[in-house]
């Protein structure tokens, strides 16, 4: 039984563009995250821009946006156990 994509999407209530693109992770994502964890543990005060610069120095082809996406606050909490203290006095 042949049914068109348009009809199936209409019945399911989905937009047709959701059926055409499959998200694929990058092959080097795990190695990049491992290197990021190593750098974050070594330089725990550095932000995502400086970590991205260090990764580029280590011959990774990354931009700041990708590193920022991977270096979320929750990621730092999981790696370092750091918590943001908004009540800290400077």
NUFIDO-327181 format. One record per atom (N, C-alpha, C): residue number from 0; chain; x negated, y, z. Coordinates in nm, 4 decimals. Example, Ala and Ser with C-alpha at 12.3 -4.5 7.8 and 13.67 -1.06 7.14 Angstrom:
BEGIN
{ropa:0	fikol:A	c1:-1.3190	c2:-0.5690	c3:0.7800}
{ropa:0	fikol:A	c1:-1.2300	c2:-0.4500	c3:0.7800}
{ropa:0	fikol:A	c1:-1.3200	c2:-0.3300	c3:0.7800}
{ropa:1	fikol:A	c1:-1.2850	c2:-0.2250	c3:0.7080}
{ropa:1	fikol:A	c1:-1.3670	c2:-0.1060	c3:0.7140}
{ropa:1	fikol:A	c1:-1.2900	c2:0.0030	c3:0.7870}
//
This chain:
BEGIN
{ropa:0	fikol:A	c1:-0.0851	c2:-0.1180	c3:0.0000}
{ropa:0	fikol:A	c1:0.0000	c2:0.0000	c3:0.0000}
{ropa:0	fikol:A	c1:-0.0896	c2:0.1241	c3:0.0000}
{ropa:1	fikol:A	c1:-0.0793	c2:0.2039	c3:-0.1018}
{ropa:1	fikol:A	c1:-0.1586	c2:0.3262	c3:-0.1121}
{ropa:1	fikol:A	c1:-0.0755	c2:0.4436	c3:-0.0641}
{ropa:2	fikol:A	c1:-0.1328	c2:0.5177	c3:0.0296}
{ropa:2	fikol:A	c1:-0.0673	c2:0.6371	c3:0.0826}
{ropa:2	fikol:A	c1:-0.1687	c2:0.7507	c3:0.0714}
{ropa:3	fikol:A	c1:-0.1220	c2:0.8644	c3:0.0303}
{ropa:3	fikol:A	c1:-0.2133	c2:0.9769	c3:0.0116}
{ropa:3	fikol:A	c1:-0.2609	c2:1.0320	c3:0.1462}
{ropa:4	fikol:A	c1:-0.3769	c2:1.0940	c3:0.1409}
{ropa:4	fikol:A	c1:-0.4329	c2:1.1571	c3:0.2601}
{ropa:4	fikol:A	c1:-0.3410	c2:1.2668	c3:0.3110}
{ropa:5	fikol:A	c1:-0.2844	c2:1.3409	c3:0.2195}
{ropa:5	fikol:A	c1:-0.1948	c2:1.4499	c3:0.2566}
{ropa:5	fikol:A	c1:-0.0740	c2:1.3985	c3:0.3354}
{ropa:6	fikol:A	c1:-0.0161	c2:1.2901	c3:0.2892}
{ropa:6	fikol:A	c1:0.1022	c2:1.2350	c3:0.3558}
{ropa:6	fikol:A	c1:0.0672	c2:1.1771	c3:0.4928}
{ropa:7	fikol:A	c1:-0.0438	c2:1.1069	c3:0.5011}
{ropa:7	fikol:A	c1:-0.0845	c2:1.0486	c3:0.6287}
{ropa:7	fikol:A	c1:-0.1115	c2:1.1584	c3:0.7312}
{ropa:8	fikol:A	c1:-0.1799	c2:1.2638	c3:0.6887}
{ropa:8	fikol:A	c1:-0.2095	c2:1.3734	c3:0.7815}
{ropa:8	fikol:A	c1:-0.0828	c2:1.4438	c3:0.8252}
{ropa:9	fikol:A	c1:0.0125	c2:1.4580	c3:0.7354}
{ropa:9	fikol:A	c1:0.1387	c2:1.5221	c3:0.7714}
{ropa:9	fikol:A	c1:0.2140	c2:1.4367	c3:0.8746}
{ropa:10	fikol:A	c1:0.2140	c2:1.3055	c3:0.8561}
{ropa:10	fikol:A	c1:0.2826	c2:1.2162	c3:0.9497}
{ropa:10	fikol:A	c1:0.2146	c2:1.2180	c3:1.0859}
{ropa:11	fikol:A	c1:0.0816	c2:1.2195	c3:1.0863}
{ropa:11	fikol:A	c1:0.0081	c2:1.2196	c3:1.2127}
{ropa:11	fikol:A	c1:0.0028	c2:1.3560	c3:1.2791}
{ropa:12	fikol:A	c1:0.0345	c2:1.4608	c3:1.2045}
{ropa:12	fikol:A	c1:0.0306	c2:1.5949	c3:1.2609}
{ropa:12	fikol:A	c1:-0.1104	c2:1.6498	c3:1.2708}
{ropa:13	fikol:A	c1:-0.2001	c2:1.6039	c3:1.1841}
{ropa:13	fikol:A	c1:-0.3379	c2:1.6503	c3:1.1844}
{ropa:13	fikol:A	c1:-0.3640	c2:1.7322	c3:1.0588}
{ropa:14	fikol:A	c1:-0.4587	c2:1.8227	c3:1.0705}
{ropa:14	fikol:A	c1:-0.4995	c2:1.8997	c3:0.9540}
{ropa:14	fikol:A	c1:-0.5880	c2:1.8119	c3:0.8655}
{ropa:15	fikol:A	c1:-0.5781	c2:1.8297	c3:0.7368}
{ropa:15	fikol:A	c1:-0.6525	c2:1.7444	c3:0.6441}
{ropa:15	fikol:A	c1:-0.8035	c2:1.7610	c3:0.6571}
{ropa:16	fikol:A	c1:-0.8500	c2:1.8784	c3:0.6930}
{ropa:16	fikol:A	c1:-0.9948	c2:1.8996	c3:0.7016}
{ropa:16	fikol:A	c1:-1.0583	c2:1.8188	c3:0.8143}
{ropa:17	fikol:A	c1:-0.9804	c2:1.7773	c3:0.9133}
{ropa:17	fikol:A	c1:-1.0358	c2:1.6968	c3:1.0218}
{ropa:17	fikol:A	c1:-1.0672	c2:1.5553	c3:0.9762}
{ropa:18	fikol:A	c1:-1.0158	c2:1.5139	c3:0.8642}
{ropa:18	fikol:A	c1:-1.0371	c2:1.3782	c3:0.8164}
{ropa:18	fikol:A	c1:-1.1578	c2:1.3659	c3:0.7248}
{ropa:19	fikol:A	c1:-1.2163	c2:1.4748	c3:0.6852}
{ropa:19	fikol:A	c1:-1.3240	c2:1.4704	c3:0.5859}
{ropa:19	fikol:A	c1:-1.4631	c2:1.4772	c3:0.6460}
{ropa:20	fikol:A	c1:-1.4783	c2:1.5352	c3:0.7584}
{ropa:20	fikol:A	c1:-1.6107	c2:1.5592	c3:0.8134}
{ropa:20	fikol:A	c1:-1.6312	c2:1.4770	c3:0.9387}
{ropa:21	fikol:A	c1:-1.7372	c2:1.3988	c3:0.9407}
{ropa:21	fikol:A	c1:-1.7714	c2:1.3215	c3:1.0593}
{ropa:21	fikol:A	c1:-1.8938	c2:1.3845	c3:1.1246}
{ropa:22	fikol:A	c1:-1.8826	c2:1.4273	c3:1.2492}
{ropa:22	fikol:A	c1:-1.9987	c2:1.4870	c3:1.3147}
{ropa:22	fikol:A	c1:-2.1072	c2:1.3822	c3:1.3354}
{ropa:23	fikol:A	c1:-2.2281	c2:1.4219	c3:1.3054}
{ropa:23	fikol:A	c1:-2.3406	c2:1.3311	c3:1.3216}
{ropa:23	fikol:A	c1:-2.4475	c2:1.4004	c3:1.4048}
{ropa:24	fikol:A	c1:-2.4965	c2:1.3310	c3:1.5026}
{ropa:24	fikol:A	c1:-2.6039	c2:1.3852	c3:1.5833}
{ropa:24	fikol:A	c1:-2.7355	c2:1.3772	c3:1.5076}
{ropa:25	fikol:A	c1:-2.8312	c2:1.4516	c3:1.5503}
{ropa:25	fikol:A	c1:-2.9612	c2:1.4481	c3:1.4848}
{ropa:25	fikol:A	c1:-3.0415	c2:1.3293	c3:1.5352}
{ropa:26	fikol:A	c1:-3.1270	c2:1.2802	c3:1.4505}
{ropa:26	fikol:A	c1:-3.2060	c2:1.1620	c3:1.4854}
{ropa:26	fikol:A	c1:-3.3090	c2:1.1926	c3:1.5939}
{ropa:27	fikol:A	c1:-3.3548	c2:1.3167	c3:1.6006}
{ropa:27	fikol:A	c1:-3.4602	c2:1.3514	c3:1.6960}
{ropa:27	fikol:A	c1:-3.4065	c2:1.4126	c3:1.8245}
{ropa:28	fikol:A	c1:-3.2766	c2:1.4059	c3:1.8457}
{ropa:28	fikol:A	c1:-3.2155	c2:1.4717	c3:1.9618}
{ropa:28	fikol:A	c1:-3.2671	c2:1.4158	c3:2.0943}
{ropa:29	fikol:A	c1:-3.2817	c2:1.2847	c3:2.1023}
{ropa:29	fikol:A	c1:-3.3264	c2:1.2245	c3:2.2286}
{ropa:29	fikol:A	c1:-3.4705	c2:1.2630	c3:2.2620}
{ropa:30	fikol:A	c1:-3.5571	c2:1.2649	c3:2.1600}
{ropa:30	fikol:A	c1:-3.6954	c2:1.3054	c3:2.1844}
{ropa:30	fikol:A	c1:-3.7034	c2:1.4517	c3:2.2226}
{ropa:31	fikol:A	c1:-3.6208	c2:1.5346	c3:2.1582}
{ropa:31	fikol:A	c1:-3.6190	c2:1.6770	c3:2.1913}
{ropa:31	fikol:A	c1:-3.5744	c2:1.6986	c3:2.3355}
{ropa:32	fikol:A	c1:-3.4685	c2:1.6290	c3:2.3759}
{ropa:32	fikol:A	c1:-3.4202	c2:1.6429	c3:2.5138}
{ropa:32	fikol:A	c1:-3.5262	c2:1.5949	c3:2.6124}
{ropa:33	fikol:A	c1:-3.5958	c2:1.4874	c3:2.5786}
{ropa:33	fikol:A	c1:-3.7021	c2:1.4385	c3:2.6682}
{ropa:33	fikol:A	c1:-3.8139	c2:1.5418	c3:2.6814}
{ropa:34	fikol:A	c1:-3.8514	c2:1.6039	c3:2.5702}
{ropa:34	fikol:A	c1:-3.9543	c2:1.7083	c3:2.5772}
{ropa:34	fikol:A	c1:-3.9044	c2:1.8308	c3:2.6531}
{ropa:35	fikol:A	c1:-3.7770	c2:1.8632	c3:2.6352}
{ropa:35	fikol:A	c1:-3.7199	c2:1.9761	c3:2.7094}
{ropa:35	fikol:A	c1:-3.7209	c2:1.9487	c3:2.8588}
{ropa:36	fikol:A	c1:-3.6848	c2:1.8275	c3:2.8979}
{ropa:36	fikol:A	c1:-3.6848	c2:1.7924	c3:3.0403}
{ropa:36	fikol:A	c1:-3.8247	c2:1.8055	c3:3.0974}
{ropa:37	fikol:A	c1:-3.9229	c2:1.7591	c3:3.0220}
{ropa:37	fikol:A	c1:-4.0607	c2:1.7696	c3:3.0685}
{ropa:37	fikol:A	c1:-4.1023	c2:1.9160	c3:3.0856}
{ropa:38	fikol:A	c1:-4.0677	c2:1.9996	c3:2.9890}
{ropa:38	fikol:A	c1:-4.1040	c2:2.1408	c3:2.9985}
{ropa:38	fikol:A	c1:-4.0275	c2:2.2113	c3:3.1101}
{ropa:39	fikol:A	c1:-3.9009	c2:2.1785	c3:3.1270}
{ropa:39	fikol:A	c1:-3.8206	c2:2.2421	c3:3.2322}
{ropa:39	fikol:A	c1:-3.8736	c2:2.2029	c3:3.3704}
{ropa:40	fikol:A	c1:-3.9159	c2:2.0789	c3:3.3849}
{ropa:40	fikol:A	c1:-3.9727	c2:2.0387	c3:3.5134}
{ropa:40	fikol:A	c1:-4.1059	c2:2.1069	c3:3.5394}
{ropa:41	fikol:A	c1:-4.1811	c2:2.1287	c3:3.4324}
{ropa:41	fikol:A	c1:-4.3111	c2:2.1929	c3:3.4481}
{ropa:41	fikol:A	c1:-4.2971	c2:2.3433	c3:3.4685}
{ropa:42	fikol:A	c1:-4.2062	c2:2.4054	c3:3.3941}
{ropa:42	fikol:A	c1:-4.1858	c2:2.5503	c3:3.4005}
{ropa:42	fikol:A	c1:-4.0399	c2:2.5771	c3:3.4370}
{ropa:43	fikol:A	c1:-4.0033	c2:2.5528	c3:3.5602}
{ropa:43	fikol:A	c1:-3.8625	c2:2.5587	c3:3.5989}
{ropa:43	fikol:A	c1:-3.8055	c2:2.7002	c3:3.5977}
{ropa:44	fikol:A	c1:-3.8879	c2:2.8014	c3:3.5972}
{ropa:44	fikol:A	c1:-3.8375	c2:2.9393	c3:3.5973}
{ropa:44	fikol:A	c1:-3.8153	c2:2.9949	c3:3.4571}
{ropa:45	fikol:A	c1:-3.8624	c2:2.9250	c3:3.3551}
{ropa:45	fikol:A	c1:-3.8490	c2:2.9755	c3:3.2189}
{ropa:45	fikol:A	c1:-3.7057	c2:2.9596	c3:3.1698}
{ropa:46	fikol:A	c1:-3.6625	c2:3.0528	c3:3.0907}
{ropa:46	fikol:A	c1:-3.5305	c2:3.0466	c3:3.0305}
{ropa:46	fikol:A	c1:-3.5348	c2:2.9715	c3:2.8989}
{ropa:47	fikol:A	c1:-3.4200	c2:2.9674	c3:2.8324}
{ropa:47	fikol:A	c1:-3.4104	c2:2.8878	c3:2.7112}
{ropa:47	fikol:A	c1:-3.4948	c2:2.9470	c3:2.5982}
{ropa:48	fikol:A	c1:-3.5132	c2:3.0782	c3:2.5949}
{ropa:48	fikol:A	c1:-3.5934	c2:3.1384	c3:2.4875}
{ropa:48	fikol:A	c1:-3.7409	c2:3.0999	c3:2.5009}
{ropa:49	fikol:A	c1:-3.7902	c2:3.1028	c3:2.6220}
{ropa:49	fikol:A	c1:-3.9309	c2:3.0670	c3:2.6444}
{ropa:49	fikol:A	c1:-3.9515	c2:2.9176	c3:2.6233}
{ropa:50	fikol:A	c1:-3.8542	c2:2.8355	c3:2.6654}
{ropa:50	fikol:A	c1:-3.8627	c2:2.6916	c3:2.6406}
{ropa:50	fikol:A	c1:-3.8622	c2:2.6649	c3:2.4908}
{ropa:51	fikol:A	c1:-3.7807	c2:2.7383	c3:2.4160}
{ropa:51	fikol:A	c1:-3.7778	c2:2.7226	c3:2.2699}
{ropa:51	fikol:A	c1:-3.9126	c2:2.7602	c3:2.2096}
{ropa:52	fikol:A	c1:-3.9754	c2:2.8659	c3:2.2613}
{ropa:52	fikol:A	c1:-4.1077	c2:2.9052	c3:2.2111}
{ropa:52	fikol:A	c1:-4.2117	c2:2.7973	c3:2.2405}
{ropa:53	fikol:A	c1:-4.2050	c2:2.7389	c3:2.3581}
{ropa:53	fikol:A	c1:-4.2981	c2:2.6309	c3:2.3913}
{ropa:53	fikol:A	c1:-4.2753	c2:2.5089	c3:2.3030}
{ropa:54	fikol:A	c1:-4.1490	c2:2.4798	c3:2.2728}
{ropa:54	fikol:A	c1:-4.1199	c2:2.3677	c3:2.1843}
{ropa:54	fikol:A	c1:-4.1710	c2:2.3947	c3:2.0431}
{ropa:55	fikol:A	c1:-4.1575	c2:2.5195	c3:1.9975}
{ropa:55	fikol:A	c1:-4.2110	c2:2.5539	c3:1.8656}
{ropa:55	fikol:A	c1:-4.3632	c2:2.5440	c3:1.8641}
{ropa:56	fikol:A	c1:-4.4275	c2:2.5808	c3:1.9750}
{ropa:56	fikol:A	c1:-4.5727	c2:2.5660	c3:1.9851}
{ropa:56	fikol:A	c1:-4.6140	c2:2.4188	c3:1.9809}
{ropa:57	fikol:A	c1:-4.5237	c2:2.3319	c3:2.0260}
{ropa:57	fikol:A	c1:-4.5504	c2:2.1883	c3:2.0252}
{ropa:57	fikol:A	c1:-4.5030	c2:2.1240	c3:1.8944}
{ropa:58	fikol:A	c1:-4.4861	c2:2.2047	c3:1.7903}
{ropa:58	fikol:A	c1:-4.4514	c2:2.1633	c3:1.6539}
{ropa:58	fikol:A	c1:-4.3088	c2:2.1115	c3:1.6377}
{ropa:59	fikol:A	c1:-4.2188	c2:2.1546	c3:1.7234}
{ropa:59	fikol:A	c1:-4.0772	c2:2.1259	c3:1.7029}
{ropa:59	fikol:A	c1:-4.0176	c2:2.2360	c3:1.6164}
{ropa:60	fikol:A	c1:-3.9292	c2:2.1997	c3:1.5256}
{ropa:60	fikol:A	c1:-3.8588	c2:2.2978	c3:1.4439}
{ropa:60	fikol:A	c1:-3.7219	c2:2.3231	c3:1.5065}
{ropa:61	fikol:A	c1:-3.7197	c2:2.4088	c3:1.6066}
{ropa:61	fikol:A	c1:-3.5952	c2:2.4400	c3:1.6772}
{ropa:61	fikol:A	c1:-3.5766	c2:2.5907	c3:1.6796}
{ropa:62	fikol:A	c1:-3.4519	c2:2.6313	c3:1.6880}
{ropa:62	fikol:A	c1:-3.4238	c2:2.7726	c3:1.7067}
{ropa:62	fikol:A	c1:-3.3650	c2:2.7918	c3:1.8455}
{ropa:63	fikol:A	c1:-3.3535	c2:2.9163	c3:1.8838}
{ropa:63	fikol:A	c1:-3.3069	c2:2.9470	c3:2.0197}
{ropa:63	fikol:A	c1:-3.1654	c2:2.8968	c3:2.0450}
{ropa:64	fikol:A	c1:-3.0810	c2:2.9001	c3:1.9425}
{ropa:64	fikol:A	c1:-2.9419	c2:2.8573	c3:1.9615}
{ropa:64	fikol:A	c1:-2.9323	c2:2.7096	c3:1.9965}
{ropa:65	fikol:A	c1:-3.0126	c2:2.6283	c3:1.9297}
{ropa:65	fikol:A	c1:-3.0092	c2:2.4847	c3:1.9591}
{ropa:65	fikol:A	c1:-3.0586	c2:2.4569	c3:2.1001}
{ropa:66	fikol:A	c1:-3.1646	c2:2.5237	c3:2.1392}
{ropa:66	fikol:A	c1:-3.2182	c2:2.5042	c3:2.2744}
{ropa:66	fikol:A	c1:-3.1193	c2:2.5559	c3:2.3773}
{ropa:67	fikol:A	c1:-3.0540	c2:2.6682	c3:2.3483}
{ropa:67	fikol:A	c1:-2.9546	c2:2.7213	c3:2.4420}
{ropa:67	fikol:A	c1:-2.8385	c2:2.6245	c3:2.4572}
{ropa:68	fikol:A	c1:-2.7963	c2:2.5639	c3:2.3476}
{ropa:68	fikol:A	c1:-2.6863	c2:2.4681	c3:2.3548}
{ropa:68	fikol:A	c1:-2.7238	c2:2.3485	c3:2.4415}
{ropa:69	fikol:A	c1:-2.8468	c2:2.3034	c3:2.4301}
{ropa:69	fikol:A	c1:-2.8908	c2:2.1880	c3:2.5084}
{ropa:69	fikol:A	c1:-2.9277	c2:2.2254	c3:2.6510}
{ropa:70	fikol:A	c1:-2.9684	c2:2.3500	c3:2.6729}
{ropa:70	fikol:A	c1:-3.0162	c2:2.3936	c3:2.8042}
{ropa:70	fikol:A	c1:-2.9047	c2:2.4681	c3:2.8773}
{ropa:71	fikol:A	c1:-2.8005	c2:2.4002	c3:2.9080}
{ropa:71	fikol:A	c1:-2.6906	c2:2.4606	c3:2.9814}
{ropa:71	fikol:A	c1:-2.7227	c2:2.4632	c3:3.1298}
{ropa:72	fikol:A	c1:-2.6493	c2:2.5403	c3:3.2018}
{ropa:72	fikol:A	c1:-2.6702	c2:2.5494	c3:3.3464}
{ropa:72	fikol:A	c1:-2.6498	c2:2.4128	c3:3.4107}
{ropa:73	fikol:A	c1:-2.5521	c2:2.3381	c3:3.3633}
{ropa:73	fikol:A	c1:-2.5270	c2:2.2060	c3:3.4217}
{ropa:73	fikol:A	c1:-2.6429	c2:2.1113	c3:3.3919}
{ropa:74	fikol:A	c1:-2.7082	c2:2.1299	c3:3.2773}
{ropa:74	fikol:A	c1:-2.8238	c2:2.0475	c3:3.2436}
{ropa:74	fikol:A	c1:-2.9363	c2:2.0743	c3:3.3418}
{ropa:75	fikol:A	c1:-2.9594	c2:2.1995	c3:3.3744}
{ropa:75	fikol:A	c1:-3.0637	c2:2.2321	c3:3.4722}
{ropa:75	fikol:A	c1:-3.0282	c2:2.1797	c3:3.6103}
{ropa:76	fikol:A	c1:-2.9010	c2:2.1835	c3:3.6440}
{ropa:76	fikol:A	c1:-2.8593	c2:2.1295	c3:3.7735}
{ropa:76	fikol:A	c1:-2.8873	c2:1.9799	c3:3.7779}
{ropa:77	fikol:A	c1:-2.8607	c2:1.9101	c3:3.6681}
{ropa:77	fikol:A	c1:-2.8830	c2:1.7659	c3:3.6649}
{ropa:77	fikol:A	c1:-3.0322	c2:1.7323	c3:3.6685}
{ropa:78	fikol:A	c1:-3.1145	c2:1.8120	c3:3.6018}
{ropa:78	fikol:A	c1:-3.2569	c2:1.7816	c3:3.5941}
{ropa:78	fikol:A	c1:-3.3296	c2:1.8243	c3:3.7209}
{ropa:79	fikol:A	c1:-3.3058	c2:1.9468	c3:3.7637}
{ropa:79	fikol:A	c1:-3.3840	c2:2.0025	c3:3.8732}
{ropa:79	fikol:A	c1:-3.3108	c2:2.0089	c3:4.0064}
{ropa:80	fikol:A	c1:-3.1812	c2:1.9931	c3:4.0038}
{ropa:80	fikol:A	c1:-3.1048	c2:2.0112	c3:4.1252}
{ropa:80	fikol:A	c1:-3.0888	c2:2.1571	c3:4.1608}
{ropa:81	fikol:A	c1:-3.1106	c2:2.2466	c3:4.0631}
{ropa:81	fikol:A	c1:-3.0968	c2:2.3898	c3:4.0885}
{ropa:81	fikol:A	c1:-2.9496	c2:2.4275	c3:4.0901}
{ropa:82	fikol:A	c1:-2.9151	c2:2.5172	c3:4.1773}
{ropa:82	fikol:A	c1:-2.7810	c2:2.5729	c3:4.1819}
{ropa:82	fikol:A	c1:-2.7935	c2:2.7241	c3:4.1775}
{ropa:83	fikol:A	c1:-2.7017	c2:2.7856	c3:4.1097}
{ropa:83	fikol:A	c1:-2.7033	c2:2.9312	c3:4.1035}
{ropa:83	fikol:A	c1:-2.6502	c2:2.9882	c3:4.2330}
{ropa:84	fikol:A	c1:-2.7229	c2:3.0810	c3:4.2895}
{ropa:84	fikol:A	c1:-2.6810	c2:3.1460	c3:4.4124}
{ropa:84	fikol:A	c1:-2.6478	c2:3.2912	c3:4.3805}
{ropa:85	fikol:A	c1:-2.5201	c2:3.3184	c3:4.3651}
{ropa:85	fikol:A	c1:-2.4776	c2:3.4523	c3:4.3285}
{ropa:85	fikol:A	c1:-2.4775	c2:3.5464	c3:4.4481}
{ropa:86	fikol:A	c1:-2.4958	c2:3.4937	c3:4.5665}
{ropa:86	fikol:A	c1:-2.4960	c2:3.5767	c3:4.6861}
{ropa:86	fikol:A	c1:-2.6385	c2:3.6079	c3:4.7330}
{ropa:87	fikol:A	c1:-2.7364	c2:3.5741	c3:4.6524}
{ropa:87	fikol:A	c1:-2.8750	c2:3.5958	c3:4.6912}
{ropa:87	fikol:A	c1:-2.9051	c2:3.7445	c3:4.6953}
{ropa:88	fikol:A	c1:-2.9858	c2:3.7826	c3:4.7901}
{ropa:88	fikol:A	c1:-3.0251	c2:3.9219	c3:4.8046}
{ropa:88	fikol:A	c1:-3.1657	c2:3.9382	c3:4.7500}
{ropa:89	fikol:A	c1:-3.1867	c2:4.0346	c3:4.6647}
{ropa:89	fikol:A	c1:-3.3158	c2:4.0533	c3:4.6015}
{ropa:89	fikol:A	c1:-3.3895	c2:4.1674	c3:4.6677}
//
